[in-house]
């Protein structure tokens, strides 16, 4: 990388930056005002399912099938600074801890993992298994794909939604599931979300139904069940606790 190339890239990074990743095996940086792509990075290992920028805005975490990669935004190199290998199927969500030291990932391989951003191996792993109380379980203990996860504002709990229609709270300190809900029997949960202050939780299922709970210290307290869409739902909170958005 020449000095001129590095200087040009740093100047471009001062612009409003939009980052996209796709099933075309590329990661792209865009000038959001002009709608122009100024950088394309080949992502040869797989498509990209999800990505997230680190809190300090210096790196982007990309997840595909099954690898995850961390790229320096100001680098002219197309090579990732680190590659995380621990999942065996599609990674369905990633999220960073507020200081950017570690992150979580969920996967169709039926696991949720905690990773140190400075390393390449996972530090903690939850194997998501069917239980005897699960409404669509065929065999207790069978692996159940995880479709989405979200980190609570307390940085100590992860909310996850799975193929069996369960919404679960994973206590990271105790490394155990502290609550399991099945809000719509056997309908798969496709996505989960938490408000920025951690007071509210939401989940959307395969039928487009949206569920909202108060996130209390010891339980999820049901607030709303909304027929938001006629099929497959996604959900996200705004920056506070006033609104949640759902898409089908």
HELIX and SHEET records of a PDB file:
HELIX    1   1 UNK A    3  UNK A   13  1                                  11    
SHEET    1   A 3 UNK A  17  UNK A  21  0                                        
SHEET    2   A 3 UNK A  26  UNK A  31 -1                                        
SHEET    3   A 3 UNK A  36  UNK A  42 -1                                        
SHEET    1   B 4 UNK A  50  UNK A  53  0                                        
SHEET    2   B 4 UNK A  59  UNK A  63 -1                                        
SHEET    3   B 4 UNK A  68  UNK A  72 -1                                        
SHEET    4   B 4 UNK A  82  UNK A  84 -1                                        
SHEET    1   C 4 UNK A  91  UNK A  96  0                                        
SHEET    2   C 4 UNK A 102  UNK A 107 -1                                        
SHEET    3   C 4 UNK A 111  UNK A 116 -1                                        
SHEET    4   C 4 UNK A 122  UNK A 127 -1                                        
SHEET    1   D 4 UNK A 146  UNK A 151  0                                        
SHEET    2   D 4 UNK A 157  UNK A 162 -1                                        
SHEET    3   D 4 UNK A 167  UNK A 171 -1                                        
SHEET    4   D 4 UNK A 176  UNK A 181 -1                                        
SHEET    1   E 4 UNK A 189  UNK A 194  0                                        
SHEET    2   E 4 UNK A 200  UNK A 205 -1                                        
SHEET    3   E 4 UNK A 209  UNK A 215 -1                                        
SHEET    4   E 4 UNK A 220  UNK A 227 -1                                        
SHEET    1   F 2 UNK A 234  UNK A 237  0                                        
SHEET    2   F 2 UNK A 244  UNK A 247 -1                                        
END                                                                             
